[in-house]
């Protein structure tokens, strides 16, 4: 329940607040959002399976975002930022869809 509440609070805060991201950080924002969503859906899946641990969730959330941003930063430094960004999005997208499929099976039994 905590991940779902956090996701809802984040969406509401994003809609209500006028936040501007510095130009230098804009390439990392989409990657960070996808990494955070991966952790959130993983947390929802863990709650439904009865194995949720808040410490693991927080560490996973922060680590996912930092590692994804680091990979993109290194890609930028090596001149292959777009390719590594795509790779990170694909890998995290697969994880997100896997978690959503597990959640769907748990909710609907199918």
Phi and psi restraints in degrees (range 20) as a CNS / XPLOR table:
assign (resid 1 and name C) (resid 2 and name N)
       (resid 2 and name CA) (resid 2 and name C) 1.0 -60.4 20.0 2
assign (resid 2 and name N) (resid 2 and name CA)
       (resid 2 and name C) (resid 3 and name N) 1.0 -45.6 20.0 2
assign (resid 2 and name C) (resid 3 and name N)
       (resid 3 and name CA) (resid 3 and name C) 1.0 -61.3 20.0 2
assign (resid 3 and name N) (resid 3 and name CA)
       (resid 3 and name C) (resid 4 and name N) 1.0 -39.8 20.0 2
assign (resid 3 and name C) (resid 4 and name N)
       (resid 4 and name CA) (resid 4 and name C) 1.0 -65.8 20.0 2
assign (resid 4 and name N) (resid 4 and name CA)
       (resid 4 and name C) (resid 5 and name N) 1.0 -40.5 20.0 2
assign (resid 4 and name C) (resid 5 and name N)
       (resid 5 and name CA) (resid 5 and name C) 1.0 -65.5 20.0 2
assign (resid 5 and name N) (resid 5 and name CA)
       (resid 5 and name C) (resid 6 and name N) 1.0 -41.7 20.0 2
assign (resid 5 and name C) (resid 6 and name N)
       (resid 6 and name CA) (resid 6 and name C) 1.0 -62.9 20.0 2
assign (resid 6 and name N) (resid 6 and name CA)
       (resid 6 and name C) (resid 7 and name N) 1.0 -42.3 20.0 2
assign (resid 6 and name C) (resid 7 and name N)
       (resid 7 and name CA) (resid 7 and name C) 1.0 -63.2 20.0 2
assign (resid 7 and name N) (resid 7 and name CA)
       (resid 7 and name C) (resid 8 and name N) 1.0 -46.1 20.0 2
assign (resid 7 and name C) (resid 8 and name N)
       (resid 8 and name CA) (resid 8 and name C) 1.0 -62.1 20.0 2
assign (resid 8 and name N) (resid 8 and name CA)
       (resid 8 and name C) (resid 9 and name N) 1.0 -44.3 20.0 2
assign (resid 8 and name C) (resid 9 and name N)
       (resid 9 and name CA) (resid 9 and name C) 1.0 -63.1 20.0 2
assign (resid 9 and name N) (resid 9 and name CA)
       (resid 9 and name C) (resid 10 and name N) 1.0 -39.7 20.0 2
assign (resid 9 and name C) (resid 10 and name N)
       (resid 10 and name CA) (resid 10 and name C) 1.0 -65.5 20.0 2
assign (resid 10 and name N) (resid 10 and name CA)
       (resid 10 and name C) (resid 11 and name N) 1.0 -41.4 20.0 2
assign (resid 10 and name C) (resid 11 and name N)
       (resid 11 and name CA) (resid 11 and name C) 1.0 -64.8 20.0 2
assign (resid 11 and name N) (resid 11 and name CA)
       (resid 11 and name C) (resid 12 and name N) 1.0 -44.7 20.0 2
assign (resid 11 and name C) (resid 12 and name N)
       (resid 12 and name CA) (resid 12 and name C) 1.0 -63.7 20.0 2
assign (resid 12 and name N) (resid 12 and name CA)
       (resid 12 and name C) (resid 13 and name N) 1.0 -44.4 20.0 2
assign (resid 12 and name C) (resid 13 and name N)
       (resid 13 and name CA) (resid 13 and name C) 1.0 -62.2 20.0 2
assign (resid 13 and name N) (resid 13 and name CA)
       (resid 13 and name C) (resid 14 and name N) 1.0 -40.1 20.0 2
assign (resid 13 and name C) (resid 14 and name N)
       (resid 14 and name CA) (resid 14 and name C) 1.0 -64.9 20.0 2
assign (resid 14 and name N) (resid 14 and name CA)
       (resid 14 and name C) (resid 15 and name N) 1.0 -34.2 20.0 2
assign (resid 14 and name C) (resid 15 and name N)
       (resid 15 and name CA) (resid 15 and name C) 1.0 -76.4 20.0 2
assign (resid 15 and name N) (resid 15 and name CA)
       (resid 15 and name C) (resid 16 and name N) 1.0 -33.2 20.0 2
assign (resid 15 and name C) (resid 16 and name N)
       (resid 16 and name CA) (resid 16 and name C) 1.0 -88.0 20.0 2
assign (resid 16 and name N) (resid 16 and name CA)
       (resid 16 and name C) (resid 17 and name N) 1.0 -30.3 20.0 2
assign (resid 16 and name C) (resid 17 and name N)
       (resid 17 and name CA) (resid 17 and name C) 1.0 -96.9 20.0 2
assign (resid 17 and name N) (resid 17 and name CA)
       (resid 17 and name C) (resid 18 and name N) 1.0 143.5 20.0 2
assign (resid 17 and name C) (resid 18 and name N)
       (resid 18 and name CA) (resid 18 and name C) 1.0 -96.0 20.0 2
assign (resid 18 and name N) (resid 18 and name CA)
       (resid 18 and name C) (resid 19 and name N) 1.0 93.3 20.0 2
assign (resid 18 and name C) (resid 19 and name N)
       (resid 19 and name CA) (resid 19 and name C) 1.0 -103.7 20.0 2
assign (resid 19 and name N) (resid 19 and name CA)
       (resid 19 and name C) (resid 20 and name N) 1.0 130.0 20.0 2
assign (resid 19 and name C) (resid 20 and name N)
       (resid 20 and name CA) (resid 20 and name C) 1.0 -111.2 20.0 2
assign (resid 20 and name N) (resid 20 and name CA)
       (resid 20 and name C) (resid 21 and name N) 1.0 134.5 20.0 2
assign (resid 20 and name C) (resid 21 and name N)
       (resid 21 and name CA) (resid 21 and name C) 1.0 -97.7 20.0 2
assign (resid 21 and name N) (resid 21 and name CA)
       (resid 21 and name C) (resid 22 and name N) 1.0 130.5 20.0 2
assign (resid 21 and name C) (resid 22 and name N)
       (resid 22 and name CA) (resid 22 and name C) 1.0 -56.8 20.0 2
assign (resid 22 and name N) (resid 22 and name CA)
       (resid 22 and name C) (resid 23 and name N) 1.0 146.3 20.0 2
assign (resid 22 and name C) (resid 23 and name N)
       (resid 23 and name CA) (resid 23 and name C) 1.0 -56.1 20.0 2
assign (resid 23 and name N) (resid 23 and name CA)
       (resid 23 and name C) (resid 24 and name N) 1.0 -36.5 20.0 2
assign (resid 23 and name C) (resid 24 and name N)
       (resid 24 and name CA) (resid 24 and name C) 1.0 -68.0 20.0 2
assign (resid 24 and name N) (resid 24 and name CA)
       (resid 24 and name C) (resid 25 and name N) 1.0 -25.7 20.0 2
assign (resid 24 and name C) (resid 25 and name N)
       (resid 25 and name CA) (resid 25 and name C) 1.0 -96.0 20.0 2
assign (resid 25 and name N) (resid 25 and name CA)
       (resid 25 and name C) (resid 26 and name N) 1.0 -8.5 20.0 2
assign (resid 25 and name C) (resid 26 and name N)
       (resid 26 and name CA) (resid 26 and name C) 1.0 -59.5 20.0 2
assign (resid 26 and name N) (resid 26 and name CA)
       (resid 26 and name C) (resid 27 and name N) 1.0 -35.0 20.0 2
assign (resid 26 and name C) (resid 27 and name N)
       (resid 27 and name CA) (resid 27 and name C) 1.0 -66.2 20.0 2
assign (resid 27 and name N) (resid 27 and name CA)
       (resid 27 and name C) (resid 28 and name N) 1.0 -22.0 20.0 2
assign (resid 27 and name C) (resid 28 and name N)
       (resid 28 and name CA) (resid 28 and name C) 1.0 -90.7 20.0 2
assign (resid 28 and name N) (resid 28 and name CA)
       (resid 28 and name C) (resid 29 and name N) 1.0 -19.0 20.0 2
assign (resid 28 and name C) (resid 29 and name N)
       (resid 29 and name CA) (resid 29 and name C) 1.0 -61.4 20.0 2
assign (resid 29 and name N) (resid 29 and name CA)
       (resid 29 and name C) (resid 30 and name N) 1.0 -48.4 20.0 2
assign (resid 29 and name C) (resid 30 and name N)
       (resid 30 and name CA) (resid 30 and name C) 1.0 -61.7 20.0 2
assign (resid 30 and name N) (resid 30 and name CA)
       (resid 30 and name C) (resid 31 and name N) 1.0 -37.7 20.0 2
assign (resid 30 and name C) (resid 31 and name N)
       (resid 31 and name CA) (resid 31 and name C) 1.0 -65.5 20.0 2
assign (resid 31 and name N) (resid 31 and name CA)
       (resid 31 and name C) (resid 32 and name N) 1.0 -43.8 20.0 2
assign (resid 31 and name C) (resid 32 and name N)
       (resid 32 and name CA) (resid 32 and name C) 1.0 -63.5 20.0 2
assign (resid 32 and name N) (resid 32 and name CA)
       (resid 32 and name C) (resid 33 and name N) 1.0 -38.2 20.0 2
assign (resid 32 and name C) (resid 33 and name N)
       (resid 33 and name CA) (resid 33 and name C) 1.0 -66.1 20.0 2
assign (resid 33 and name N) (resid 33 and name CA)
       (resid 33 and name C) (resid 34 and name N) 1.0 -44.4 20.0 2
assign (resid 33 and name C) (resid 34 and name N)
       (resid 34 and name CA) (resid 34 and name C) 1.0 -65.3 20.0 2
assign (resid 34 and name N) (resid 34 and name CA)
       (resid 34 and name C) (resid 35 and name N) 1.0 -39.6 20.0 2
assign (resid 34 and name C) (resid 35 and name N)
       (resid 35 and name CA) (resid 35 and name C) 1.0 -64.1 20.0 2
assign (resid 35 and name N) (resid 35 and name CA)
       (resid 35 and name C) (resid 36 and name N) 1.0 -40.2 20.0 2
assign (resid 35 and name C) (resid 36 and name N)
       (resid 36 and name CA) (resid 36 and name C) 1.0 -66.0 20.0 2
assign (resid 36 and name N) (resid 36 and name CA)
       (resid 36 and name C) (resid 37 and name N) 1.0 -40.7 20.0 2
assign (resid 36 and name C) (resid 37 and name N)
       (resid 37 and name CA) (resid 37 and name C) 1.0 -62.9 20.0 2
assign (resid 37 and name N) (resid 37 and name CA)
       (resid 37 and name C) (resid 38 and name N) 1.0 -35.7 20.0 2
assign (resid 37 and name C) (resid 38 and name N)
       (resid 38 and name CA) (resid 38 and name C) 1.0 -60.0 20.0 2
assign (resid 38 and name N) (resid 38 and name CA)
       (resid 38 and name C) (resid 39 and name N) 1.0 -45.8 20.0 2
assign (resid 38 and name C) (resid 39 and name N)
       (resid 39 and name CA) (resid 39 and name C) 1.0 -65.5 20.0 2
assign (resid 39 and name N) (resid 39 and name CA)
       (resid 39 and name C) (resid 40 and name N) 1.0 -39.6 20.0 2
assign (resid 39 and name C) (resid 40 and name N)
       (resid 40 and name CA) (resid 40 and name C) 1.0 -64.4 20.0 2
assign (resid 40 and name N) (resid 40 and name CA)
       (resid 40 and name C) (resid 41 and name N) 1.0 -48.0 20.0 2
assign (resid 40 and name C) (resid 41 and name N)
       (resid 41 and name CA) (resid 41 and name C) 1.0 -68.0 20.0 2
assign (resid 41 and name N) (resid 41 and name CA)
       (resid 41 and name C) (resid 42 and name N) 1.0 -32.1 20.0 2
assign (resid 41 and name C) (resid 42 and name N)
       (resid 42 and name CA) (resid 42 and name C) 1.0 -63.9 20.0 2
assign (resid 42 and name N) (resid 42 and name CA)
       (resid 42 and name C) (resid 43 and name N) 1.0 -38.5 20.0 2
assign (resid 42 and name C) (resid 43 and name N)
       (resid 43 and name CA) (resid 43 and name C) 1.0 -66.8 20.0 2
assign (resid 43 and name N) (resid 43 and name CA)
       (resid 43 and name C) (resid 44 and name N) 1.0 -40.4 20.0 2
assign (resid 43 and name C) (resid 44 and name N)
       (resid 44 and name CA) (resid 44 and name C) 1.0 -63.3 20.0 2
assign (resid 44 and name N) (resid 44 and name CA)
       (resid 44 and name C) (resid 45 and name N) 1.0 -42.9 20.0 2
assign (resid 44 and name C) (resid 45 and name N)
       (resid 45 and name CA) (resid 45 and name C) 1.0 -61.1 20.0 2
assign (resid 45 and name N) (resid 45 and name CA)
       (resid 45 and name C) (resid 46 and name N) 1.0 -42.7 20.0 2
assign (resid 45 and name C) (resid 46 and name N)
       (resid 46 and name CA) (resid 46 and name C) 1.0 -63.8 20.0 2
assign (resid 46 and name N) (resid 46 and name CA)
       (resid 46 and name C) (resid 47 and name N) 1.0 -38.2 20.0 2
assign (resid 46 and name C) (resid 47 and name N)
       (resid 47 and name CA) (resid 47 and name C) 1.0 -62.4 20.0 2
assign (resid 47 and name N) (resid 47 and name CA)
       (resid 47 and name C) (resid 48 and name N) 1.0 -44.0 20.0 2
assign (resid 47 and name C) (resid 48 and name N)
       (resid 48 and name CA) (resid 48 and name C) 1.0 -68.0 20.0 2
assign (resid 48 and name N) (resid 48 and name CA)
       (resid 48 and name C) (resid 49 and name N) 1.0 -28.6 20.0 2
assign (resid 48 and name C) (resid 49 and name N)
       (resid 49 and name CA) (resid 49 and name C) 1.0 -87.3 20.0 2
assign (resid 49 and name N) (resid 49 and name CA)
       (resid 49 and name C) (resid 50 and name N) 1.0 -5.5 20.0 2
assign (resid 49 and name C) (resid 50 and name N)
       (resid 50 and name CA) (resid 50 and name C) 1.0 77.4 20.0 2
assign (resid 50 and name N) (resid 50 and name CA)
       (resid 50 and name C) (resid 51 and name N) 1.0 21.2 20.0 2
assign (resid 50 and name C) (resid 51 and name N)
       (resid 51 and name CA) (resid 51 and name C) 1.0 -120.9 20.0 2
assign (resid 51 and name N) (resid 51 and name CA)
       (resid 51 and name C) (resid 52 and name N) 1.0 19.4 20.0 2
assign (resid 51 and name C) (resid 52 and name N)
       (resid 52 and name CA) (resid 52 and name C) 1.0 -68.7 20.0 2
assign (resid 52 and name N) (resid 52 and name CA)
       (resid 52 and name C) (resid 53 and name N) 1.0 135.0 20.0 2
assign (resid 52 and name C) (resid 53 and name N)
       (resid 53 and name CA) (resid 53 and name C) 1.0 -130.9 20.0 2
assign (resid 53 and name N) (resid 53 and name CA)
       (resid 53 and name C) (resid 54 and name N) 1.0 121.2 20.0 2
assign (resid 53 and name C) (resid 54 and name N)
       (resid 54 and name CA) (resid 54 and name C) 1.0 -62.2 20.0 2
assign (resid 54 and name N) (resid 54 and name CA)
       (resid 54 and name C) (resid 55 and name N) 1.0 -35.5 20.0 2
assign (resid 54 and name C) (resid 55 and name N)
       (resid 55 and name CA) (resid 55 and name C) 1.0 -65.9 20.0 2
assign (resid 55 and name N) (resid 55 and name CA)
       (resid 55 and name C) (resid 56 and name N) 1.0 -42.1 20.0 2
assign (resid 55 and name C) (resid 56 and name N)
       (resid 56 and name CA) (resid 56 and name C) 1.0 -63.8 20.0 2
assign (resid 56 and name N) (resid 56 and name CA)
       (resid 56 and name C) (resid 57 and name N) 1.0 -40.0 20.0 2
assign (resid 56 and name C) (resid 57 and name N)
       (resid 57 and name CA) (resid 57 and name C) 1.0 -62.5 20.0 2
assign (resid 57 and name N) (resid 57 and name CA)
       (resid 57 and name C) (resid 58 and name N) 1.0 -47.8 20.0 2
assign (resid 57 and name C) (resid 58 and name N)
       (resid 58 and name CA) (resid 58 and name C) 1.0 -63.5 20.0 2
assign (resid 58 and name N) (resid 58 and name CA)
       (resid 58 and name C) (resid 59 and name N) 1.0 -45.3 20.0 2
assign (resid 58 and name C) (resid 59 and name N)
       (resid 59 and name CA) (resid 59 and name C) 1.0 -63.1 20.0 2
assign (resid 59 and name N) (resid 59 and name CA)
       (resid 59 and name C) (resid 60 and name N) 1.0 -42.2 20.0 2
assign (resid 59 and name C) (resid 60 and name N)
       (resid 60 and name CA) (resid 60 and name C) 1.0 -63.2 20.0 2
assign (resid 60 and name N) (resid 60 and name CA)
       (resid 60 and name C) (resid 61 and name N) 1.0 -44.0 20.0 2
assign (resid 60 and name C) (resid 61 and name N)
       (resid 61 and name CA) (resid 61 and name C) 1.0 -59.9 20.0 2
assign (resid 61 and name N) (resid 61 and name CA)
       (resid 61 and name C) (resid 62 and name N) 1.0 -53.0 20.0 2
assign (resid 61 and name C) (resid 62 and name N)
       (resid 62 and name CA) (resid 62 and name C) 1.0 -65.6 20.0 2
assign (resid 62 and name N) (resid 62 and name CA)
       (resid 62 and name C) (resid 63 and name N) 1.0 -44.2 20.0 2
assign (resid 62 and name C) (resid 63 and name N)
       (resid 63 and name CA) (resid 63 and name C) 1.0 -64.1 20.0 2
assign (resid 63 and name N) (resid 63 and name CA)
       (resid 63 and name C) (resid 64 and name N) 1.0 -43.3 20.0 2
assign (resid 63 and name C) (resid 64 and name N)
       (resid 64 and name CA) (resid 64 and name C) 1.0 -57.2 20.0 2
assign (resid 64 and name N) (resid 64 and name CA)
       (resid 64 and name C) (resid 65 and name N) 1.0 -47.3 20.0 2
assign (resid 64 and name C) (resid 65 and name N)
       (resid 65 and name CA) (resid 65 and name C) 1.0 -65.7 20.0 2
assign (resid 65 and name N) (resid 65 and name CA)
       (resid 65 and name C) (resid 66 and name N) 1.0 -46.4 20.0 2
assign (resid 65 and name C) (resid 66 and name N)
       (resid 66 and name CA) (resid 66 and name C) 1.0 -66.6 20.0 2
assign (resid 66 and name N) (resid 66 and name CA)
       (resid 66 and name C) (resid 67 and name N) 1.0 -43.1 20.0 2
assign (resid 66 and name C) (resid 67 and name N)
       (resid 67 and name CA) (resid 67 and name C) 1.0 -66.5 20.0 2
assign (resid 67 and name N) (resid 67 and name CA)
       (resid 67 and name C) (resid 68 and name N) 1.0 -42.5 20.0 2
assign (resid 67 and name C) (resid 68 and name N)
       (resid 68 and name CA) (resid 68 and name C) 1.0 -62.6 20.0 2
assign (resid 68 and name N) (resid 68 and name CA)
       (resid 68 and name C) (resid 69 and name N) 1.0 -43.4 20.0 2
assign (resid 68 and name C) (resid 69 and name N)
       (resid 69 and name CA) (resid 69 and name C) 1.0 -65.5 20.0 2
assign (resid 69 and name N) (resid 69 and name CA)
       (resid 69 and name C) (resid 70 and name N) 1.0 -38.4 20.0 2
assign (resid 69 and name C) (resid 70 and name N)
       (resid 70 and name CA) (resid 70 and name C) 1.0 -64.5 20.0 2
assign (resid 70 and name N) (resid 70 and name CA)
       (resid 70 and name C) (resid 71 and name N) 1.0 -41.7 20.0 2
assign (resid 70 and name C) (resid 71 and name N)
       (resid 71 and name CA) (resid 71 and name C) 1.0 -61.8 20.0 2
assign (resid 71 and name N) (resid 71 and name CA)
       (resid 71 and name C) (resid 72 and name N) 1.0 -43.9 20.0 2
assign (resid 71 and name C) (resid 72 and name N)
       (resid 72 and name CA) (resid 72 and name C) 1.0 -67.2 20.0 2
assign (resid 72 and name N) (resid 72 and name CA)
       (resid 72 and name C) (resid 73 and name N) 1.0 -40.0 20.0 2
assign (resid 72 and name C) (resid 73 and name N)
       (resid 73 and name CA) (resid 73 and name C) 1.0 -60.9 20.0 2
assign (resid 73 and name N) (resid 73 and name CA)
       (resid 73 and name C) (resid 74 and name N) 1.0 -46.5 20.0 2
assign (resid 73 and name C) (resid 74 and name N)
       (resid 74 and name CA) (resid 74 and name C) 1.0 -62.1 20.0 2
assign (resid 74 and name N) (resid 74 and name CA)
       (resid 74 and name C) (resid 75 and name N) 1.0 -39.2 20.0 2
assign (resid 74 and name C) (resid 75 and name N)
       (resid 75 and name CA) (resid 75 and name C) 1.0 -61.4 20.0 2
assign (resid 75 and name N) (resid 75 and name CA)
       (resid 75 and name C) (resid 76 and name N) 1.0 -40.1 20.0 2
assign (resid 75 and name C) (resid 76 and name N)
       (resid 76 and name CA) (resid 76 and name C) 1.0 -63.3 20.0 2
assign (resid 76 and name N) (resid 76 and name CA)
       (resid 76 and name C) (resid 77 and name N) 1.0 -41.4 20.0 2
assign (resid 76 and name C) (resid 77 and name N)
       (resid 77 and name CA) (resid 77 and name C) 1.0 -65.8 20.0 2
assign (resid 77 and name N) (resid 77 and name CA)
       (resid 77 and name C) (resid 78 and name N) 1.0 -32.9 20.0 2
assign (resid 77 and name C) (resid 78 and name N)
       (resid 78 and name CA) (resid 78 and name C) 1.0 -87.7 20.0 2
assign (resid 78 and name N) (resid 78 and name CA)
       (resid 78 and name C) (resid 79 and name N) 1.0 -7.3 20.0 2
assign (resid 78 and name C) (resid 79 and name N)
       (resid 79 and name CA) (resid 79 and name C) 1.0 85.8 20.0 2
assign (resid 79 and name N) (resid 79 and name CA)
       (resid 79 and name C) (resid 80 and name N) 1.0 13.6 20.0 2
assign (resid 79 and name C) (resid 80 and name N)
       (resid 80 and name CA) (resid 80 and name C) 1.0 -125.6 20.0 2
assign (resid 80 and name N) (resid 80 and name CA)
       (resid 80 and name C) (resid 81 and name N) 1.0 36.3 20.0 2
assign (resid 80 and name C) (resid 81 and name N)
       (resid 81 and name CA) (resid 81 and name C) 1.0 -60.1 20.0 2
assign (resid 81 and name N) (resid 81 and name CA)
       (resid 81 and name C) (resid 82 and name N) 1.0 -40.2 20.0 2
assign (resid 81 and name C) (resid 82 and name N)
       (resid 82 and name CA) (resid 82 and name C) 1.0 -65.3 20.0 2
assign (resid 82 and name N) (resid 82 and name CA)
       (resid 82 and name C) (resid 83 and name N) 1.0 -40.7 20.0 2
assign (resid 82 and name C) (resid 83 and name N)
       (resid 83 and name CA) (resid 83 and name C) 1.0 -67.6 20.0 2
assign (resid 83 and name N) (resid 83 and name CA)
       (resid 83 and name C) (resid 84 and name N) 1.0 -42.7 20.0 2
assign (resid 83 and name C) (resid 84 and name N)
       (resid 84 and name CA) (resid 84 and name C) 1.0 -69.8 20.0 2
assign (resid 84 and name N) (resid 84 and name CA)
       (resid 84 and name C) (resid 85 and name N) 1.0 -34.5 20.0 2
assign (resid 84 and name C) (resid 85 and name N)
       (resid 85 and name CA) (resid 85 and name C) 1.0 -61.3 20.0 2
assign (resid 85 and name N) (resid 85 and name CA)
       (resid 85 and name C) (resid 86 and name N) 1.0 -43.6 20.0 2
assign (resid 85 and name C) (resid 86 and name N)
       (resid 86 and name CA) (resid 86 and name C) 1.0 -62.7 20.0 2
assign (resid 86 and name N) (resid 86 and name CA)
       (resid 86 and name C) (resid 87 and name N) 1.0 -42.9 20.0 2
assign (resid 86 and name C) (resid 87 and name N)
       (resid 87 and name CA) (resid 87 and name C) 1.0 -62.7 20.0 2
assign (resid 87 and name N) (resid 87 and name CA)
       (resid 87 and name C) (resid 88 and name N) 1.0 -43.2 20.0 2
assign (resid 87 and name C) (resid 88 and name N)
       (resid 88 and name CA) (resid 88 and name C) 1.0 -63.8 20.0 2
assign (resid 88 and name N) (resid 88 and name CA)
       (resid 88 and name C) (resid 89 and name N) 1.0 -44.0 20.0 2
assign (resid 88 and name C) (resid 89 and name N)
       (resid 89 and name CA) (resid 89 and name C) 1.0 -61.7 20.0 2
assign (resid 89 and name N) (resid 89 and name CA)
       (resid 89 and name C) (resid 90 and name N) 1.0 -42.3 20.0 2
assign (resid 89 and name C) (resid 90 and name N)
       (resid 90 and name CA) (resid 90 and name C) 1.0 -64.4 20.0 2
assign (resid 90 and name N) (resid 90 and name CA)
       (resid 90 and name C) (resid 91 and name N) 1.0 -48.5 20.0 2
assign (resid 90 and name C) (resid 91 and name N)
       (resid 91 and name CA) (resid 91 and name C) 1.0 -62.8 20.0 2
assign (resid 91 and name N) (resid 91 and name CA)
       (resid 91 and name C) (resid 92 and name N) 1.0 -48.1 20.0 2
assign (resid 91 and name C) (resid 92 and name N)
       (resid 92 and name CA) (resid 92 and name C) 1.0 -68.2 20.0 2
assign (resid 92 and name N) (resid 92 and name CA)
       (resid 92 and name C) (resid 93 and name N) 1.0 -34.3 20.0 2
assign (resid 92 and name C) (resid 93 and name N)
       (resid 93 and name CA) (resid 93 and name C) 1.0 -61.9 20.0 2
assign (resid 93 and name N) (resid 93 and name CA)
       (resid 93 and name C) (resid 94 and name N) 1.0 -42.0 20.0 2
assign (resid 93 and name C) (resid 94 and name N)
       (resid 94 and name CA) (resid 94 and name C) 1.0 -61.8 20.0 2
assign (resid 94 and name N) (resid 94 and name CA)
       (resid 94 and name C) (resid 95 and name N) 1.0 -43.2 20.0 2
assign (resid 94 and name C) (resid 95 and name N)
       (resid 95 and name CA) (resid 95 and name C) 1.0 -64.1 20.0 2
assign (resid 95 and name N) (resid 95 and name CA)
       (resid 95 and name C) (resid 96 and name N) 1.0 -40.2 20.0 2
assign (resid 95 and name C) (resid 96 and name N)
       (resid 96 and name CA) (resid 96 and name C) 1.0 -63.5 20.0 2
assign (resid 96 and name N) (resid 96 and name CA)
       (resid 96 and name C) (resid 97 and name N) 1.0 -47.8 20.0 2
assign (resid 96 and name C) (resid 97 and name N)
       (resid 97 and name CA) (resid 97 and name C) 1.0 -65.1 20.0 2
assign (resid 97 and name N) (resid 97 and name CA)
       (resid 97 and name C) (resid 98 and name N) 1.0 -34.3 20.0 2
assign (resid 97 and name C) (resid 98 and name N)
       (resid 98 and name CA) (resid 98 and name C) 1.0 -64.1 20.0 2
assign (resid 98 and name N) (resid 98 and name CA)
       (resid 98 and name C) (resid 99 and name N) 1.0 -45.3 20.0 2
assign (resid 98 and name C) (resid 99 and name N)
       (resid 99 and name CA) (resid 99 and name C) 1.0 -64.9 20.0 2
assign (resid 99 and name N) (resid 99 and name CA)
       (resid 99 and name C) (resid 100 and name N) 1.0 -41.4 20.0 2
assign (resid 99 and name C) (resid 100 and name N)
       (resid 100 and name CA) (resid 100 and name C) 1.0 -64.0 20.0 2
assign (resid 100 and name N) (resid 100 and name CA)
       (resid 100 and name C) (resid 101 and name N) 1.0 -38.4 20.0 2
assign (resid 100 and name C) (resid 101 and name N)
       (resid 101 and name CA) (resid 101 and name C) 1.0 -63.3 20.0 2
assign (resid 101 and name N) (resid 101 and name CA)
       (resid 101 and name C) (resid 102 and name N) 1.0 -40.8 20.0 2
assign (resid 101 and name C) (resid 102 and name N)
       (resid 102 and name CA) (resid 102 and name C) 1.0 -64.6 20.0 2
assign (resid 102 and name N) (resid 102 and name CA)
       (resid 102 and name C) (resid 103 and name N) 1.0 -41.1 20.0 2
assign (resid 102 and name C) (resid 103 and name N)
       (resid 103 and name CA) (resid 103 and name C) 1.0 -63.6 20.0 2
assign (resid 103 and name N) (resid 103 and name CA)
       (resid 103 and name C) (resid 104 and name N) 1.0 -43.8 20.0 2
assign (resid 103 and name C) (resid 104 and name N)
       (resid 104 and name CA) (resid 104 and name C) 1.0 -60.1 20.0 2
assign (resid 104 and name N) (resid 104 and name CA)
       (resid 104 and name C) (resid 105 and name N) 1.0 -44.4 20.0 2
assign (resid 104 and name C) (resid 105 and name N)
       (resid 105 and name CA) (resid 105 and name C) 1.0 -62.9 20.0 2
assign (resid 105 and name N) (resid 105 and name CA)
       (resid 105 and name C) (resid 106 and name N) 1.0 -37.9 20.0 2
assign (resid 105 and name C) (resid 106 and name N)
       (resid 106 and name CA) (resid 106 and name C) 1.0 -68.2 20.0 2
assign (resid 106 and name N) (resid 106 and name CA)
       (resid 106 and name C) (resid 107 and name N) 1.0 -42.2 20.0 2
assign (resid 106 and name C) (resid 107 and name N)
       (resid 107 and name CA) (resid 107 and name C) 1.0 -73.0 20.0 2
assign (resid 107 and name N) (resid 107 and name CA)
       (resid 107 and name C) (resid 108 and name N) 1.0 -46.6 20.0 2
assign (resid 107 and name C) (resid 108 and name N)
       (resid 108 and name CA) (resid 108 and name C) 1.0 -101.8 20.0 2
assign (resid 108 and name N) (resid 108 and name CA)
       (resid 108 and name C) (resid 109 and name N) 1.0 -6.5 20.0 2
assign (resid 108 and name C) (resid 109 and name N)
       (resid 109 and name CA) (resid 109 and name C) 1.0 67.5 20.0 2
assign (resid 109 and name N) (resid 109 and name CA)
       (resid 109 and name C) (resid 110 and name N) 1.0 23.8 20.0 2
